[in-house]
Amino acid sequence: MYPVCATCRRIMKVEKNGVPFIERDGYGKEYRIWSSDQYKCPMCGYTVLAGFGTPTERFQPGFQARLHRIKRRREGVDYIEEQSPEEKEIMRTPIIFRAVEPDEQEE
């Protein structure tokens, strides 16, 4: 199943596979590294990560080397728990969908 852009109501397209996602614990320390797919809305350009694989945990061999490589290459997405006031307002905005009747569909 592909993600759908809530604003444009379009199926998002895969832009890049294997995007690292760094998850942090409650103290701000790197805890897990996930591999994910980055999707992009073809209309508005909004991007999301989805399709997460099995993570590499902090205690596993190779975690620190992988983390260092990701940071050195400046690739991937680093999870940030704090949201800006603008992001919080967007999250409070309700999104309303309605069914399209057969006679309303585009021809």
Beta strands, then each sheet from edge to edge (+ up, - down):
strand 1: 13-24
strand 2: 30-40
strand 3: 47-50
strand 4: 56-57
strand 5: 77-78
sheet 1: 3+ 2- 1+ 5+
sheet 2: 3+ 2- 4+
end
